[in-house]
C-alpha cells in the first residue's frame, strides 16, 4: 500500500511504485488540492449535542472542541447539513420548511422557518466561530407531495411537474441560512439516489438527475446566492461513476455542477471519478450499527480501518475532501463520539483520532504531493499547506516496527514533529523522525499511523 503518484488525476494507488524507485516525497509538485475534512450532525443529532438528552454546556463545549478546534481537536472544516424531512424515527427527524402542499406545483408555497432546524443552525454558527467556511446542505428527500409515492420515506421519485418547485424549495432553505448569517457554500438535491431506504429517501436515475440539474442550476444562479451545486451522493463510489458520466456528457448539467460527490458504502473508492471537477467522498462510516473504541481489533469498525480508508480515498480516488458520516450520536453509533443517553458524558472512539490525525494538520487549500515508496506495508501520503508546513501521513500495516527513509524534494526541516496514533496513543508526540540534509528517516510503530509535520 505504498503511494505512487504519476500525475494529477491519475490513479495514484498506494502500492504501484516500482520496487527500484528510491523512496521520495516531492513537495515541488502538485496533485489534487484538498478542500477539507468534514462531518454531519443531521437528523437532530445537533440537538443531541446541544443537550437534548442531558449534555451540559461545559461538556457540549468539550465535544465542539474535539470536532472543530484546530488546537484541541480535529479541526474539521466541512459541516454537512440535512435539508428537511418529516420522518419520525427516534432522533432521525429533520424539520421541513414546507410542511403542506400549497395546492400544486405552480401555487405559492408557504415556507416555515423556526431558526433552529433540528439544532443545525446553532451548530453551524458554532462551526463558523471555529473558522469553518464550507457548509454543505443536502436533501435526503423532497417533500412527500412532490413525489410519486406520496411519502418522504421508502424511495419514490420526484414528479416532473414539481421540478421547479423543488429547486425553489432548496434555494429557499439556503436563503433561510443566509438570514442566520451562514452561507451555504455547497447545495445538494439528493442523497443516495441509487438506494431505497425506509427513512427519508428519493430515487434518481442518472438521466433524471441531469434533467433536474437543468432546472436547479439556473434557479441557483438567478437566486443571487453564492452556493455551488453538488451531485449526486450515490451510495456506492462505483455507482456514482454513472451519474458523473451523465453530467459530463450534458453541457447544461455540467455547467450546473461545481463538485461531484459520492459515498462508498456499496462500493469502495477504487477508481477516480471521470471528471476534472473537485470530487468529495461525502459520506461514509464503517457499516453496521456498532460502537467501537479500538484502534486495531480486526472488526472493520476500528480506527485503523478509517485511517486506511482515508489514505485510499485520497490516493486511489484522488478525492478533494473526506466527509465522515456523523460526528456524535447515541448508543451503538457508527459515529466518532458517543453521547450519553441520557446523561452528561461522552466517549471518544479511535475512529475519531484516525480522522483527526489528518484533519488537524492537513488544512483547506493544501495540495497533495507525489510520493514514491517501495514498501507494500506502508501507506504514505504527503501534503503541502498554504502556510508552508508540509505533512506526511504514514500508515504502517505491518505487525513489526519499520524504518523508512525518504528523499525530500522541495525543502527540508532539521527538527520535524511526529505524532503517533495507535491503540495506546492518540496524536501523541513521539521522537521517531529526523532529517539529515534532504533525507527524512522515520521509525514507524507497527499497525500505527505516524503523522510527520515539517515547517
Helices and strands as residue ranges (DSSP letters): E 24-26, E 36-40, H 45-47, I 48-52, H 57-68, E 78-83, E 85-89, E 92-94, G 117-119, H 120-130, E 134-139, G 144-146, G 160-162, H 163-179, E 186-188, H 206-223, E 228-234, H 237-249, H 251-256, E 257-263, E 278-283, H 303-315, E 321-326, E 328-330, E 337-339, E 346-348, H 350-359, E 367-372, E 378-384, E 390-396, E 402-409, E 417-421, E 428-429, E 433-436, E 439-444, E 448-454
